[in-house]
């Protein structure tokens, strides 16, 4: 499809499908007014969820409508904070008078990763250049012990940079993490994060293909004899493939990947961390339940999101915070603004720096306040925190 604008692509696909604007609106659940405004160019951008509804009704991948990456400016621009980290990823290795100690460097790497896990991003960004330098020196002297350290810290760096939309730096860091991985599960952990990077860049087909390719390579020959780390690595890659397929209006592929991921979770029987995963990302039945809720949110089934959420325990993890945005969105879709606001307010109180980087949070809050004649002080405060104009 070679149309130049989003409106052109929608109109072209609609005409090929033999639908009128009214028929497309009914089939997709998108208002006729919005369909008209998009095709006329009065609205030049739309949420990924809306694009997915239109694409599903038109029988095409979402990426056929969203051919170009849509730019979004987060509430807090952290590019300056991360600039020294990005430079350190591929900077020439400086000479040192005193070579760093391998054991001390390993402790420094894990302390830095603890800062990343605790969302203390400012502190993490401050220590990373030195930790990276020392890990590279250790690897130069002792590749066996040093290369896995580089893989660990580079994955943590890549994850933090993805979170803060420093995508080019994240891509370089994750490539290094994969190259330096000590084993399959450690490499798969970095690939899992790189698939998340592709998702955030809107490269849905690439994310699905990469996740499936690595899932095929990682799949244990016999699940009954696989380690929890091997099963977890395989399951997470399947979940990334499902997320990409669901967003790309490929529900059959998403459902298949989710079924396989659920089989992997049944083998673990509990939330088990991936071997050598520096973020200690757990995998098991609860993780799959969260992803089923995410798939329901993508598919426009808010009631299903809330039904699944009833059996998901709270966890102080990024995965669970992302799940709570799906919950807030479901409440907003079901015209339950108080519940949506309660969820968003809790996320802001516990993870303000994280929430400021989430476009999804702004979308949910916009949906809530768009139906209000007057705003509460809480709504205004949250809108200010997310840099929304109200």
C-alpha positions in Angstrom: 0.0 0.0 0.0 1.6 3.2 -1.1 -0.7 5.9 0.1 1.1 8.9 1.7 -1.1 9.6 4.7 -3.0 7.6 7.3 -6.3 8.9 5.8 -5.2 7.8 2.3 -4.3 4.4 3.5 -7.6 3.9 5.3 -9.6 5.1 2.3 -7.6 2.9 -0.1 -8.0 -0.2 2.1 -11.7 0.5 2.6 -12.3 0.8 -1.1 -10.5 -2.4 -1.8 -12.6 -4.1 0.8 -15.8 -2.8 -0.9 -17.0 -1.0 2.3 -18.6 2.4 2.7 -17.5 4.7 5.5 -20.6 3.8 7.5 -20.0 0.1 7.0 -16.4 0.4 8.1 -17.5 2.3 11.2 -20.1 -0.4 12.1 -17.6 -3.3 11.5 -14.8 -1.7 13.5 -16.7 0.0 16.3 -15.0 3.3 15.4 -17.3 6.2 15.1 -18.4 7.3 11.7 -17.3 10.8 12.6 -13.7 9.7 13.3 -13.6 7.5 10.1 -14.6 10.6 8.1 -12.1 12.9 9.8 -9.3 10.4 9.3 -10.0 10.0 5.6 -10.4 13.7 5.1 -7.1 14.5 6.9 -8.9 16.5 9.6 -7.3 14.0 12.1 -3.8 13.0 11.0 -3.0 10.5 13.8 -4.8 8.0 15.9 -4.2 5.6 18.8 -2.8 2.2 17.9 -5.9 0.5 19.4 -8.1 2.5 16.9 -5.9 1.6 14.0 -6.1 -2.0 15.0 -9.9 -2.0 15.1 -9.9 -0.4 11.6 -7.4 -2.9 10.3 -9.2 -5.9 11.7 -12.4 -4.8 10.0 -10.6 -4.3 6.8 -8.8 -7.6 6.9 -5.3 -6.2 6.9 -2.4 -6.0 9.3 -2.3 -2.9 11.6 1.1 -2.0 10.1 -0.5 -1.6 6.7 -2.2 1.5 8.2 0.6 2.6 10.5 3.4 2.4 8.0 5.6 5.0 9.7 6.6 5.3 13.3 4.4 7.8 15.1 6.3 10.3 17.1 5.3 11.0 20.7 6.9 13.3 23.2 6.9 11.9 26.7 5.9 14.0 29.7 9.5 14.1 30.9 12.3 14.3 28.3 15.3 12.3 29.8 17.5 12.3 26.7 20.1 14.5 28.5 20.2 12.2 31.5 20.8 9.1 29.3 23.3 10.7 26.9 26.5 9.6 28.9 25.1 6.1 29.1 24.4 5.9 25.3 28.0 7.2 24.6 29.4 4.6 27.0 27.8 1.7 25.2 30.3 1.8 22.3 33.0 4.2 23.6 36.6 3.2 23.1 37.9 1.3 26.1 40.2 3.7 28.1 43.4 2.6 29.7 43.3 2.2 33.5 46.2 2.4 36.0 44.5 -0.2 38.2 42.7 -3.0 36.5 39.2 -3.5 38.1 38.7 -6.6 40.3 36.4 -9.2 38.7 34.5 -10.0 42.0 34.1 -6.3 42.8 32.9 -5.5 39.3 30.4 -8.4 39.5 29.0 -6.8 42.7 28.9 -3.4 41.1 27.0 -4.8 38.1 24.4 -6.4 40.3 24.1 -3.3 42.5 23.5 -1.2 39.3 20.8 -3.7 38.2 19.2 -3.4 41.6 18.8 0.3 41.0 17.2 -0.3 37.6 14.8 -2.8 39.1 13.9 -0.3 41.8 13.2 2.3 39.1 15.8 4.6 40.6 16.7 5.6 37.0 18.7 8.8 37.9 21.1 6.8 40.1 21.3 4.0 37.6 22.2 6.3 34.8 24.9 8.0 36.9 26.7 4.7 37.7 26.3 2.9 34.4 29.3 4.4 32.5 31.8 3.4 35.1 30.2 0.0 35.6 30.3 -0.6 31.8 33.9 0.4 31.6 35.0 -1.9 34.4 33.0 -4.9 33.0 34.6 -4.4 29.6 38.0 -4.4 31.2 37.2 -7.6 33.1 36.0 -9.2 29.9 39.2 -8.2 28.1 41.3 -10.0 30.8 38.9 -12.9 31.4 36.3 -13.5 28.7 34.8 -16.5 30.5 33.7 -14.4 33.5 33.5 -11.0 32.0 31.3 -11.5 28.9 28.3 -12.7 31.0 28.7 -9.6 33.1 28.6 -7.4 30.0 25.5 -9.3 28.9 23.8 -8.6 32.2 24.5 -4.9 32.5 23.8 -4.3 28.8 20.4 -5.9 29.0 19.6 -3.7 32.1 20.8 -0.7 30.1 18.8 -1.7 27.1 15.6 -2.2 29.2 16.0 1.2 30.8 16.7 3.0 27.5 13.6 1.3 25.9 11.5 2.5 28.9 12.7 6.1 28.3 12.4 5.9 24.5 16.1 6.1 23.8 15.6 3.5 21.1 18.8 3.6 19.1 21.0 3.3 22.2 18.8 0.5 23.5 19.2 -1.4 20.2 23.0 -1.2 20.4 23.0 -2.3 24.1 20.7 -5.3 23.5 22.8 -6.4 20.5 25.9 -6.5 22.7 24.0 -8.3 25.4 22.9 -11.0 22.9 26.4 -11.4 21.5 28.0 -11.7 25.0 25.4 -14.1 26.5 26.8 -17.1 28.3 23.9 -19.4 27.4 20.6 -19.7 25.6 18.3 -18.4 28.4 20.5 -15.3 28.9 20.5 -14.6 25.2 16.7 -15.2 25.1 16.2 -12.7 27.9 18.0 -10.0 25.9 16.0 -11.0 22.8 12.8 -10.7 24.7 13.7 -7.1 25.6 14.7 -6.4 22.0 11.2 -7.6 20.9 9.7 -5.2 23.3 11.8 -2.5 21.7 10.4 -3.4 18.3 6.9 -3.3 19.7 7.4 0.2 21.1 8.8 1.3 17.7 5.7 0.0 16.0 7.6 -2.7 14.1 5.0 -5.3 14.9 5.8 -7.8 12.1 9.5 -7.7 12.9 8.8 -8.2 16.6 6.6 -11.3 15.9 9.1 -12.8 13.4 12.1 -12.3 15.8 10.2 -13.7 18.8 9.0 -16.8 16.9 12.5 -17.4 15.4 14.1 -17.4 18.8 11.2 -19.3 20.3 11.8 -22.1 17.8 15.5 -22.1 18.6 14.8 -22.0 22.4 12.0 -24.5 22.6 13.0 -27.4 24.9 13.1 -30.8 23.2 11.3 -32.3 26.2 9.5 -29.9 28.5 9.5 -32.4 31.4 13.3 -32.3 31.5 13.8 -28.6 30.8 15.1 -26.3 33.5 12.7 -23.5 34.7 14.9 -21.0 33.0 14.7 -22.8 29.7 10.9 -23.0 29.9 10.6 -19.4 31.0 12.8 -18.1 28.2 10.7 -20.0 25.6 7.4 -18.9 27.2 8.4 -15.2 27.3 9.3 -15.3 23.6 5.9 -16.8 22.8 4.2 -14.0 24.8 6.1 -11.4 22.8 5.0 -13.0 19.6 1.4 -13.1 20.8 1.6 -9.4 21.8 2.9 -8.4 18.4 0.4 -10.5 16.5 -2.5 -9.2 18.5 -1.5 -5.6 17.8 -1.1 -6.4 14.2 -4.6 -7.7 13.8 -3.6 -11.3 13.6 -5.8 -12.8 16.3 -5.3 -16.4 15.2 -1.5 -16.2 15.4 -1.8 -14.4 18.8 -4.1 -17.1 20.1 -1.8 -19.9 19.0 1.2 -18.3 20.7 -0.7 -17.7 23.9 -1.8 -21.4 24.0 1.8 -22.5 23.7 2.9 -19.9 26.4 0.2 -21.3 28.7 1.5 -24.8 28.2 5.0 -23.6 29.2 3.5 -21.9 32.3 1.8 -25.1 33.3 5.1 -26.8 33.3 6.7 -24.3 35.7 3.5 -24.4 37.9 4.6 -21.1 39.5 6.3 -17.8 38.8 9.9 -18.9 38.1 12.7 -16.5 37.1 14.7 -17.0 33.9 18.2 -18.3 34.5 20.8 -15.5 34.5 18.1 -12.9 33.8 19.5 -9.8 35.4 16.0 -8.3 35.9 14.9 -11.6 37.4 11.8 -11.5 35.3 9.4 -14.2 36.5 7.3 -16.5 34.2 4.4 -18.7 35.1 0.6 -18.9 35.2 0.2 -15.3 36.6 2.4 -13.9 33.8 0.3 -15.6 31.2 -2.9 -14.4 32.8 -1.6 -10.8 32.6 -0.9 -11.3 28.9 -4.3 -12.8 28.3 -5.7 -9.6 29.8 -3.5 -7.5 27.6 -4.8 -9.5 24.5 -8.3 -8.8 25.7 -7.6 -5.1 25.9 -6.1 -5.1 22.5 -9.1 -6.9 21.1 -11.5 -4.4 22.7 -13.0 -6.7 25.4 -12.8 -4.6 28.6 -15.1 -6.8 30.5 -12.8 -9.8 29.8 -9.8 -7.7 31.1 -11.5 -7.1 34.4 -12.7 -10.7 34.7 -9.1 -12.0 34.2 -7.7 -9.4 36.6 -9.7 -10.8 39.5 -7.4 -13.7 39.7 -4.1 -11.8 39.3 -2.3 -11.0 42.5 -0.5 -7.6 42.9 3.2 -7.5 42.3 5.6 -4.6 42.4 7.0 -5.2 38.9 7.0 -3.4 35.6 4.9 -6.2 34.0 2.2 -5.7 36.6 2.3 -1.9 36.3 1.8 -2.3 32.6 -1.1 -4.7 33.3 -2.7 -2.1 35.6 -2.8 0.3 32.7 -4.9 -2.3 30.9 -7.1 -2.4 33.9 -7.5 1.4 34.0 -8.2 1.4 30.3 -10.9 -1.2 30.8 -12.6 0.9 33.5 -12.5 3.9 31.2 -14.0 1.9 28.3 -16.8 0.7 30.6 -17.6 4.2 31.8 -16.2 3.6 35.3 -14.1 6.8 35.7 -13.6 6.6 39.4 -12.1 3.1 39.1 -9.9 4.3 36.2 -8.7 7.3 38.2 -8.0 5.2 41.3 -5.8 2.9 39.3 -3.9 5.8 37.5 -3.5 7.7 40.8 -2.0 4.6 42.5 0.5 4.1 39.6 1.5 7.8 39.8 2.0 7.6 43.6 4.1 4.5 43.4 6.0 5.0 40.0 5.8 8.6 38.9 8.9 8.5 36.8 7.7 5.4 35.0 4.2 6.6 34.4 5.5 9.9 32.8 7.0 7.7 30.0 3.7 5.9 29.2 1.7 7.2 26.3 -0.9 4.6 27.2 -1.5 6.4 30.6 -2.2 9.7 28.8 -4.6 7.9 26.4 -6.5 6.5 29.3 -6.7 9.8 31.2 -7.8 11.6 28.0 -10.6 9.1 27.6 -11.7 9.7 31.2 -11.7 13.5 31.1 -13.2 13.7 27.6 -16.5 12.7 29.1 -16.4 15.2 31.9 -17.8 18.7 32.0 -15.7 19.6 34.9 -12.5 18.1 36.2 -11.5 17.2 39.7 -8.3 18.5 41.3 -7.0 14.9 41.1 -7.6 14.8 37.4 -5.9 18.1 36.8 -2.9 17.1 38.9 -2.5 13.8 37.0 -3.0 15.6 33.6 -0.2 18.0 34.6 2.1 15.1 35.6 1.5 13.5 32.1 1.8 16.9 30.3 -1.8 16.8 29.0 -3.5 20.0 28.0 -7.0 20.1 29.6 
